[in-house]
Amino acid sequence: MADLIEIKGIKSFGYHGVLETERVTGQDFYVDVVLEVDLSRASVSDDVADTINYAEVTDLVVREITGDPVSLIEKLAGNIADQIKAAYPQAATVSITVHKPQAPVNAQVKDISVTINR
């Protein structure tokens, strides 16, 4: 299957991190979602019921980012992937990348991210 739904750069503010300061001050997180799903039916019917509603997926991601804090972005990515798989079993694969550009490291970096595939 080669059909994909991609949502890039979902931005929201969360309090995730290992350090106490991250859980107090928070920071912006960005999430990319790639869903492999058969879109042949939707491409003919023109009906949102025959696809995965990307507005709903975006809302789900924002809820996870703004929800209960976790220590690792690996956990956040896994939670998002698991929630999407549960809500949309028609997705053959789910790939979630969580970006944490303000991660507290001892060097200047453009971005730090993890990607989870389910």
C-alpha positions as CSV (number, residue, x, y, z in Angstrom):
1,M,0.0,0.0,0.0
2,A,1.4,3.4,-0.9
3,D,-1.4,5.7,0.2
4,L,-0.4,8.1,2.9
5,I,-2.0,10.9,5.0
6,E,0.7,13.2,6.4
7,I,0.3,16.0,9.0
8,K,3.5,17.9,9.7
9,G,4.4,20.3,12.4
10,I,1.4,20.0,14.8
11,K,2.5,22.5,17.4
12,S,1.3,22.7,21.1
13,F,2.8,23.6,24.5
14,G,3.5,20.8,27.0
15,Y,5.4,20.1,30.2
16,H,7.2,16.9,29.2
17,G,10.8,16.2,30.2
18,V,13.1,14.5,32.7
19,L,14.2,17.8,34.3
20,E,12.0,19.5,36.9
21,T,12.5,22.8,35.1
22,E,10.9,21.3,31.9
23,R,7.9,20.3,33.9
24,V,7.5,23.8,35.5
25,T,8.2,26.1,32.5
26,G,7.1,23.8,29.7
27,Q,8.0,24.3,26.0
28,D,6.7,23.9,22.5
29,F,6.5,20.4,21.0
30,Y,5.9,19.7,17.3
31,V,4.5,16.4,16.0
32,D,4.5,14.9,12.5
33,V,2.0,12.1,11.7
34,V,2.2,9.7,8.8
35,L,-0.6,7.2,8.3
36,E,-0.5,4.5,5.8
37,V,-4.1,3.8,4.8
38,D,-5.9,2.6,1.7
39,L,-7.4,5.8,0.2
40,S,-8.8,4.2,-2.9
41,R,-12.4,4.3,-1.7
42,A,-12.2,7.9,-0.5
43,S,-10.6,8.9,-3.8
44,V,-13.7,7.8,-5.6
45,S,-16.5,8.5,-3.0
46,D,-15.2,12.0,-2.0
47,D,-16.7,11.2,1.5
48,V,-14.7,11.9,4.7
49,A,-16.2,8.7,6.2
50,D,-14.1,6.7,3.8
51,T,-10.8,8.1,5.1
52,I,-9.2,9.2,8.3
53,N,-10.3,12.6,9.4
54,Y,-7.0,14.6,9.8
55,A,-8.8,17.3,11.9
56,E,-9.6,14.6,14.4
57,V,-6.1,13.3,14.4
58,T,-4.7,16.7,14.9
59,D,-7.0,17.3,17.9
60,L,-5.9,13.9,19.3
61,V,-2.2,14.9,19.0
62,V,-2.8,18.3,20.7
63,R,-4.6,16.5,23.6
64,E,-1.7,14.3,24.1
65,I,0.9,17.1,24.0
66,T,-1.1,19.2,26.5
67,G,-2.1,16.3,28.7
68,D,-0.4,14.6,31.6
69,P,3.4,15.1,31.5
70,V,5.8,12.3,30.6
71,S,9.5,12.2,31.1
72,L,10.5,11.0,27.6
73,I,9.4,12.1,24.2
74,E,9.6,8.4,23.3
75,K,6.7,7.8,25.7
76,L,4.8,10.8,24.2
77,A,5.3,9.5,20.7
78,G,4.2,6.0,21.7
79,N,1.1,7.3,23.5
80,I,0.1,9.3,20.3
81,A,0.7,6.3,18.1
82,D,-1.3,4.0,20.3
83,Q,-4.2,6.4,20.5
84,I,-4.3,6.8,16.7
85,K,-4.1,3.0,16.1
86,A,-6.9,2.5,18.6
87,A,-9.1,5.2,17.1
88,Y,-8.3,4.3,13.4
89,P,-7.7,0.6,13.0
90,Q,-7.9,1.0,9.2
91,A,-4.4,2.6,9.4
92,A,-2.0,-0.1,8.4
93,T,0.9,1.8,9.9
94,V,1.3,4.9,12.1
95,S,4.5,6.9,12.2
96,I,4.9,9.6,14.8
97,T,7.8,12.0,15.1
98,V,7.9,14.2,18.2
99,H,10.2,17.2,17.9
100,K,11.6,18.9,21.0
101,P,13.7,21.8,19.6
102,Q,14.3,23.4,23.0
103,A,15.6,20.2,24.6
104,P,18.1,21.0,27.4
105,V,21.4,19.9,25.9
106,N,24.9,21.3,26.2
107,A,25.1,22.3,22.5
108,Q,23.2,24.4,20.0
109,V,21.0,22.1,18.0
110,K,18.3,22.8,15.4
111,D,16.1,20.0,16.6
112,I,15.9,16.8,18.6
113,S,13.3,14.3,17.7
114,V,12.2,10.6,18.0
115,T,10.1,8.6,15.6
116,I,7.9,5.7,16.6
117,N,6.4,3.3,14.0
118,R,3.5,1.1,14.8
